[in-house]
Amino acid sequence: MEEGNRRRLLGWAASFGPGLLFLLSAVGPQDLVTNSIAGAQHGYRLIWVLVIAVGARFIILESTARYVIATGESLVVGCRRVGKWMVWLLFLAPLIKRHFAGLFHVVLLGVAADILLPLPTPHSAVIWSLVSWALAFAVLYWGRYRFVEQVSKYAAVLLGGTLAAAAFLAQPDPVEIARGLLLPRLPEADGAFGSLIVLMGVVGGAAGSISNLKYGAFVHERGWRDPGRLREQRLDLLLSVSAMFVMLAAIQIAAAGALKPAGLTAEEVEDLAFVFAAVLGDAGRILLAAGLWTAVFNNHVTSAAGYSLMQAESYHRYIRPSAVIEEQDTGRGAAHLPAYRWFLCYFTLGPLYVFFTDWKPVWLGLVNGAVGVVLLPATILVLLRLTSSKRVLGQYANGPLSNAAMSILAAAAIFLAFQGAAELLSGSS
């Protein structure tokens, strides 16, 4: 390779950051659970769902980034255009949602590490939880955005590699994979979990909801705040959503190849490694445990960073207005605001009381994904209002196709949420 081409390639690869950071904040334990259940119950039938859901996510994320790049404003400022109620919603919803996700993460970090390397003590999982938590806290508190972004590039390779290896070891059927990808089929109404709830979990994990606003926060923090960055940003986003599809599909493929033929599924998310080990041996146990730990650690770190950026700006700009926000407006970024580390402490220290509970059912992943589907229409409608305004965005406002696509997505999410709620009610009656 010529020296000039090699430098261009390295420069192109180095430009990526916000997308990979968002990828790791989006692919978490919930996705391991829902896609493993989807593969174990329905084989390769739901791979096509990932194409639609990830494609929908690309449209949503592109609109958030386009707003930031075209206006130079953060999404927090944009949400204030909708109304002060939106600022409060953006401030309060993550405080509640991420806290409960943090409870789940702290426990799973220890469980996954204990499966990989058990210590000679009955408290092995707790010890590993604390060690993993301390590592995450150090990366977040002292590393700030740039360090977290650099770490994410290696973490993405590690996570993708473990999931791809698990899918390969499961000896999948290429013909059935192609059918599942190209021939949409609704899931069969069988299995331990309702088919629509599983479908909602897969869609909720792949399409996201209010969590999609983190990508705009990462883009703003990276300093991409002028239209000249649009091409670079779109390449960054295309890479991240493509990797997301491959990772989520690999989970379904691994479960469909290894678990469905044996009639196995997981009752708890931490059982996944042991269930795969029953079919694939120690290699399956190690790969799935490593994948689980990596997914949880990545998700915990990057989500806490993304939400802390938004929370800190909301706090200093609108909740308790402060002069320090002027530094952020000059380009330093929200990671340098005093409240950034306050919220990091809240998101990381708050969940530690989970050690006094036994809360970790697999239904958490499914219900969490279903809740994402419920929140998705509201997120899309807010973004529609922001990104379709020619007065604010000018030539960078949504075109007719983008507006139509986002409207259809919102309607589909509302329909799916309604149908899923009906299934839950009929199942409980």
C-alpha positions as CSV (number, residue, x, y, z in Angstrom):
1,M,0.0,0.0,0.0
2,E,1.4,3.4,-1.0
3,E,2.4,5.7,1.9
4,G,-0.2,8.3,0.9
5,N,-3.1,5.8,0.8
6,R,-2.0,4.3,4.1
7,R,-2.0,7.6,5.8
8,R,-5.5,8.4,4.4
9,L,-6.8,5.0,5.6
10,L,-5.3,5.6,9.1
11,G,-6.7,9.1,9.2
12,W,-10.1,7.8,8.1
13,A,-10.1,5.1,10.8
14,A,-8.9,7.6,13.5
15,S,-11.8,9.9,12.7
16,F,-14.3,7.4,14.1
17,G,-15.3,7.8,17.7
18,P,-18.8,9.0,18.5
19,G,-20.4,6.1,16.5
20,L,-18.3,3.4,18.2
21,L,-18.9,5.0,21.6
22,F,-22.6,5.0,20.9
23,L,-22.5,1.4,19.6
24,L,-21.0,0.2,22.9
25,S,-23.6,2.2,24.9
26,A,-26.3,0.6,22.8
27,V,-25.3,-3.1,22.7
28,G,-25.7,-4.4,26.3
29,P,-26.9,-7.3,28.4
30,Q,-30.5,-6.7,27.3
31,D,-29.5,-7.4,23.7
32,L,-27.7,-10.6,24.7
33,V,-30.9,-11.8,26.5
34,T,-33.5,-10.8,23.9
35,N,-31.6,-12.0,20.9
36,S,-30.5,-15.2,22.6
37,I,-34.1,-15.9,23.4
38,A,-35.2,-15.0,19.9
39,G,-32.7,-17.4,18.4
40,A,-33.4,-20.2,20.9
41,Q,-37.2,-19.9,20.4
42,H,-37.5,-18.9,16.8
43,G,-34.3,-19.9,15.2
44,Y,-33.2,-17.6,12.3
45,R,-36.7,-16.2,11.8
46,L,-36.1,-12.8,13.4
47,I,-32.9,-11.7,11.7
48,W,-34.9,-9.6,9.2
49,V,-36.3,-7.6,12.2
50,L,-32.7,-6.4,12.9
51,V,-32.4,-5.1,9.4
52,I,-35.5,-2.9,9.8
53,A,-34.8,-1.9,13.4
54,V,-31.1,-1.0,12.8
55,G,-32.1,0.9,9.6
56,A,-34.7,2.8,11.7
57,R,-32.0,3.6,14.2
58,F,-29.7,5.0,11.5
59,I,-32.4,7.4,10.4
60,I,-33.0,8.6,13.9
61,L,-29.3,8.9,14.8
62,E,-28.6,10.7,11.6
63,S,-31.2,13.3,12.4
64,T,-29.8,14.0,15.9
65,A,-26.3,14.4,14.5
66,R,-27.5,16.6,11.6
67,Y,-29.1,18.9,14.0
68,V,-25.9,19.3,16.1
69,I,-23.7,19.7,13.1
70,A,-26.0,22.1,11.2
71,T,-26.7,24.4,14.2
72,G,-23.6,24.0,16.3
73,E,-26.1,23.5,19.2
74,S,-26.3,20.5,21.5
75,L,-29.6,18.5,21.6
76,V,-30.2,19.9,25.1
77,V,-30.5,23.4,23.6
78,G,-32.6,22.0,20.8
79,C,-35.0,20.3,23.2
80,R,-35.5,23.7,25.0
81,R,-36.9,24.9,21.7
82,V,-39.7,22.3,22.1
83,G,-40.4,23.5,25.6
84,K,-39.0,23.6,29.1
85,W,-41.0,20.4,29.9
86,M,-38.7,18.6,27.4
87,V,-35.6,19.8,29.2
88,W,-37.0,18.4,32.5
89,L,-38.0,15.1,30.8
90,L,-34.5,14.8,29.3
91,F,-33.1,15.5,32.8
92,L,-35.2,13.2,34.9
93,A,-35.9,10.2,32.6
94,P,-32.2,9.1,32.4
95,L,-31.7,9.5,36.1
96,I,-34.4,6.9,36.7
97,K,-33.8,4.6,33.7
98,R,-30.0,4.4,34.0
99,H,-30.1,3.9,37.8
100,F,-32.1,0.7,37.3
101,A,-29.9,-0.4,34.5
102,G,-26.9,0.2,36.7
103,L,-28.3,-2.2,39.4
104,F,-28.4,-4.9,36.7
105,H,-24.9,-4.0,35.4
106,V,-23.1,-4.1,38.7
107,V,-24.3,-7.7,39.4
108,L,-23.7,-9.0,35.9
109,L,-20.1,-7.7,35.8
110,G,-19.3,-9.9,38.8
111,V,-21.3,-12.9,37.5
112,A,-19.6,-12.8,34.1
113,A,-16.1,-12.4,35.6
114,D,-16.8,-15.2,38.1
115,I,-17.7,-17.6,35.2
116,L,-14.4,-16.7,33.5
117,L,-12.2,-16.9,36.5
118,P,-13.8,-18.0,39.8
119,L,-12.0,-17.1,43.0
120,P,-11.6,-19.6,45.9
121,T,-14.3,-17.9,48.0
122,P,-18.1,-18.0,48.1
123,H,-18.0,-14.2,47.5
124,S,-16.2,-14.5,44.2
125,A,-18.9,-12.8,42.2
126,V,-19.2,-9.9,44.6
127,I,-15.4,-9.3,44.6
128,W,-15.3,-9.3,40.8
129,S,-18.3,-6.9,40.8
130,L,-16.4,-4.5,42.9
131,V,-13.2,-4.8,40.9
132,S,-15.0,-4.3,37.6
133,W,-17.0,-1.4,39.1
134,A,-13.7,0.2,40.3
135,L,-12.2,-0.1,36.8
136,A,-15.3,1.4,35.2
137,F,-15.3,4.3,37.7
138,A,-11.6,5.1,37.1
139,V,-12.1,5.1,33.3
140,L,-15.1,7.5,33.7
141,Y,-14.0,9.8,36.4
142,W,-10.4,10.5,35.4
143,G,-10.5,9.6,31.7
144,R,-13.3,11.9,30.5
145,Y,-14.7,11.7,27.0
146,R,-11.5,11.4,24.9
147,F,-10.1,8.5,26.9
148,V,-13.4,6.7,26.9
149,E,-13.6,7.1,23.2
150,Q,-10.1,5.6,22.7
151,V,-10.9,2.7,24.9
152,S,-14.1,2.0,23.0
153,K,-12.3,1.2,19.8
154,Y,-10.5,-1.7,21.4
155,A,-13.6,-2.8,23.3
156,A,-15.7,-2.9,20.1
157,V,-13.2,-5.2,18.5
158,L,-13.2,-7.5,21.6
159,L,-17.0,-7.6,21.8
160,G,-17.5,-8.2,18.1
161,G,-14.8,-10.9,18.1
162,T,-16.3,-12.9,20.9
163,L,-19.8,-12.8,19.4
164,A,-18.5,-13.8,15.9
165,A,-16.6,-16.7,17.4
166,A,-19.7,-17.9,19.3
167,A,-21.7,-17.7,16.1
168,F,-19.1,-19.7,14.2
169,L,-18.8,-22.4,16.9
170,A,-22.6,-22.9,16.8
171,Q,-22.2,-24.3,13.2
172,P,-25.1,-22.3,11.8
173,D,-27.1,-23.1,8.7
174,P,-26.2,-20.6,6.0
175,V,-29.3,-21.3,3.9
176,E,-31.6,-20.7,6.9
177,I,-29.6,-17.5,7.8
178,A,-30.3,-16.2,4.3
179,R,-34.0,-17.1,4.6
180,G,-34.2,-15.3,8.0
181,L,-32.5,-12.3,6.5
182,L,-34.3,-12.0,3.2
183,L,-37.8,-13.6,3.8
184,P,-39.7,-11.8,6.6
185,R,-41.7,-14.2,8.8
186,L,-43.5,-13.5,12.0
187,P,-42.4,-15.5,15.0
188,E,-44.4,-18.6,16.0
189,A,-46.6,-18.3,19.1
190,D,-44.6,-20.8,21.2
191,G,-41.8,-20.9,23.7
192,A,-41.4,-19.8,27.3
193,F,-41.8,-16.1,26.4
194,G,-44.6,-14.5,24.4
195,S,-43.7,-14.1,20.7
196,L,-44.7,-10.4,20.6
197,I,-42.8,-9.6,23.8
198,V,-39.7,-11.2,22.3
199,L,-40.2,-9.2,19.1
200,M,-40.6,-6.0,21.1
201,G,-37.4,-6.8,23.0
202,V,-35.5,-7.3,19.8
203,V,-36.9,-4.1,18.2
204,G,-36.5,-2.1,21.4
205,G,-32.8,-3.1,21.8
206,A,-31.9,-2.6,18.1
207,A,-34.0,0.6,17.5
208,G,-33.5,2.2,20.9
209,S,-35.5,5.1,22.3
210,I,-34.5,8.1,24.4
211,S,-31.0,6.6,24.5
212,N,-30.6,7.6,20.9
213,L,-30.1,11.2,22.0
214,K,-26.7,10.1,23.4
215,Y,-25.2,10.0,19.9
216,G,-25.9,13.7,19.4
217,A,-24.2,14.4,22.7
218,F,-21.2,12.4,21.6
219,V,-21.0,14.2,18.3
220,H,-21.3,17.6,20.0
221,E,-18.6,16.6,22.6
222,R,-16.3,15.5,19.8
223,G,-16.5,19.0,18.4
224,W,-18.3,18.2,15.1
225,R,-20.4,21.4,15.0
226,D,-20.2,22.7,11.5
227,P,-21.7,21.3,8.2
228,G,-18.2,20.5,6.9
229,R,-18.2,17.5,9.3
230,L,-21.4,15.9,7.8
231,R,-19.6,13.4,5.5
232,E,-17.2,12.3,8.3
233,Q,-20.1,11.9,10.7
234,R,-22.2,9.9,8.3
235,L,-19.3,7.5,7.7
236,D,-18.9,7.2,11.4
237,L,-22.5,6.4,11.9
238,L,-22.7,3.9,9.0
239,L,-19.7,2.0,10.5
240,S,-21.4,1.9,13.9
241,V,-24.8,0.7,12.8
242,S,-23.3,-1.9,10.5
243,A,-21.3,-3.2,13.4
244,M,-24.4,-3.2,15.6
245,F,-26.3,-5.3,13.1
246,V,-23.4,-7.8,12.8
247,M,-23.2,-8.1,16.6
248,L,-26.9,-8.5,17.2
249,A,-27.3,-11.0,14.3
250,A,-24.3,-13.0,15.6
251,I,-26.1,-13.4,19.0
252,Q,-29.3,-14.7,17.2
253,I,-27.3,-17.0,14.9
254,A,-25.3,-18.5,17.8
255,A,-28.5,-19.2,19.8
256,A,-30.3,-20.6,16.8
257,G,-27.4,-22.9,15.9
258,A,-26.5,-24.1,19.4
259,L,-29.6,-23.8,21.6
260,K,-32.7,-24.3,19.4
261,P,-31.8,-27.8,18.2
262,A,-31.2,-28.8,21.8
263,G,-34.4,-27.2,23.1
264,L,-32.4,-25.0,25.5
265,T,-33.0,-21.5,26.6
266,A,-31.8,-19.3,29.5
267,E,-33.9,-18.5,32.5
268,E,-31.5,-15.8,33.7
269,V,-29.2,-13.6,31.7
270,E,-26.2,-15.0,33.7
271,D,-27.2,-18.5,32.6
272,L,-26.4,-17.8,29.0
273,A,-22.8,-18.8,29.3
274,F,-23.7,-22.1,31.0
275,V,-26.4,-22.9,28.5
276,F,-24.0,-22.4,25.6
277,A,-21.4,-24.5,27.5
278,A,-23.9,-27.4,27.5
279,V,-23.7,-27.4,23.7
280,L,-20.3,-25.9,22.8
281,G,-18.2,-27.0,25.8
282,D,-15.7,-24.7,27.6
283,A,-15.2,-22.6,24.5
284,G,-18.8,-21.6,24.5
285,R,-18.7,-20.8,28.2
286,I,-15.6,-18.7,27.9
287,L,-16.8,-16.8,24.8
288,L,-20.2,-16.1,26.1
289,A,-18.9,-15.1,29.6
290,A,-16.3,-12.8,27.9
291,G,-18.9,-11.4,25.6
292,L,-21.3,-10.8,28.5
293,W,-18.6,-9.0,30.7
294,T,-17.4,-6.9,27.7
295,A,-21.0,-5.9,26.7
296,V,-22.0,-5.0,30.3
297,F,-18.7,-3.1,31.0
298,N,-18.9,-1.2,27.7
299,N,-22.6,-0.4,28.1
300,H,-22.1,0.8,31.7
301,V,-19.1,3.1,30.9
302,T,-20.4,4.6,27.7
303,S,-24.0,5.1,28.8
304,A,-22.9,6.7,32.0
305,A,-20.6,9.0,30.0
306,G,-23.3,9.9,27.5
307,Y,-26.0,10.6,30.0
308,S,-23.6,12.5,32.2
309,L,-22.8,14.8,29.3
310,M,-26.5,15.6,28.8
311,Q,-27.3,15.8,32.5
312,A,-24.4,18.2,33.2
313,E,-25.3,20.6,30.4
314,S,-29.0,20.5,31.3
315,Y,-28.2,21.3,34.9
316,H,-25.7,24.1,34.3
317,R,-27.7,25.6,31.4
318,Y,-31.3,25.4,32.5
319,I,-31.9,23.7,35.9
320,R,-29.5,26.0,37.8
321,P,-28.0,28.4,35.2
322,S,-24.3,29.0,35.7
323,A,-21.6,31.0,34.1
324,V,-19.4,27.9,33.6
325,I,-21.6,27.0,30.7
326,E,-19.9,29.7,28.7
327,E,-16.7,27.5,28.6
328,Q,-18.7,24.7,27.1
329,D,-20.1,27.0,24.4
330,T,-16.5,28.0,23.4
331,G,-15.8,24.3,22.5
332,R,-14.4,22.7,25.6
333,G,-17.3,20.3,25.9
334,A,-19.7,19.3,28.7
335,A,-17.2,16.8,30.2
336,H,-15.4,19.8,31.7
337,L,-18.5,21.1,33.5
338,P,-18.4,20.5,37.3
339,A,-21.7,18.6,37.3
340,Y,-20.3,16.0,34.8
341,R,-18.4,14.2,37.5
342,W,-21.4,14.6,40.0
343,F,-23.6,12.7,37.6
344,L,-20.9,10.1,36.9
345,C,-20.8,9.4,40.7
346,Y,-24.6,9.1,40.8
347,F,-24.7,6.6,37.9
348,T,-21.8,4.5,39.2
349,L,-22.0,4.8,43.0
350,G,-25.8,4.7,43.3
351,P,-26.4,1.1,42.2
352,L,-24.0,-0.4,44.7
353,Y,-26.8,-1.2,47.1
354,V,-27.9,-4.0,44.7
355,F,-25.6,-6.3,46.6
356,F,-28.3,-6.4,49.3
357,T,-30.9,-7.7,46.8
358,D,-31.4,-10.7,44.6
359,W,-32.9,-8.8,41.6
360,K,-31.7,-10.2,38.3
361,P,-34.5,-12.0,36.3
362,V,-34.3,-12.5,32.5
363,W,-37.7,-10.7,32.2
364,L,-35.8,-7.5,33.0
365,G,-34.1,-7.6,29.6
366,L,-37.3,-8.3,27.8
367,V,-39.4,-5.7,29.6
368,N,-36.6,-3.1,29.3
369,G,-36.6,-3.6,25.5
370,A,-40.4,-3.3,25.5
371,V,-40.2,-0.1,27.5
372,G,-37.8,1.2,24.8
373,V,-40.5,0.5,22.1
374,V,-43.0,2.5,24.2
375,L,-40.6,5.5,24.5
376,L,-39.5,5.3,20.9
377,P,-42.5,7.2,19.4
378,A,-42.1,10.2,21.8
379,T,-38.4,10.4,20.9
380,I,-39.1,10.3,17.2
381,L,-41.8,13.0,17.4
382,V,-39.5,15.3,19.3
383,L,-36.7,14.8,16.8
384,L,-39.2,15.3,13.9
385,R,-40.1,18.7,15.3
386,L,-36.4,19.7,15.7
387,T,-35.1,18.4,12.4
388,S,-37.9,19.4,10.1
389,S,-37.8,23.1,10.9
390,K,-36.3,25.0,7.9
391,R,-36.3,28.1,10.0
392,V,-33.7,26.4,12.3
393,L,-31.8,24.1,10.0
394,G,-32.3,25.7,6.6
395,Q,-31.1,23.4,3.8
396,Y,-30.2,20.7,6.3
397,A,-33.8,20.2,7.4
398,N,-35.5,16.9,6.8
399,G,-36.7,16.2,3.3
400,P,-40.1,14.6,2.6
401,L,-38.6,11.1,2.6
402,S,-37.0,11.5,6.0
403,N,-40.2,13.0,7.5
404,A,-42.3,10.1,6.1
405,A,-39.8,7.5,7.3
406,M,-39.7,8.8,10.8
407,S,-43.5,9.2,10.9
408,I,-43.9,5.5,9.8
409,L,-41.4,4.4,12.5
410,A,-43.4,6.3,15.2
411,A,-46.7,4.7,14.0
412,A,-45.1,1.2,13.9
413,A,-43.7,1.6,17.4
414,I,-47.1,2.7,18.7
415,F,-48.8,-0.3,17.1
416,L,-46.2,-2.8,18.3
417,A,-46.4,-1.4,21.9
418,F,-50.2,-1.7,21.8
419,Q,-50.1,-5.3,20.5
420,G,-47.4,-6.2,23.1
421,A,-49.4,-4.8,25.9
422,A,-52.5,-6.8,24.7
423,E,-50.4,-10.0,24.8
424,L,-49.2,-9.3,28.3
425,L,-52.7,-8.6,29.5
426,S,-54.1,-11.7,27.9
427,G,-51.3,-13.8,29.3
428,S,-51.8,-12.5,32.8
429,S,-55.6,-13.0,32.8
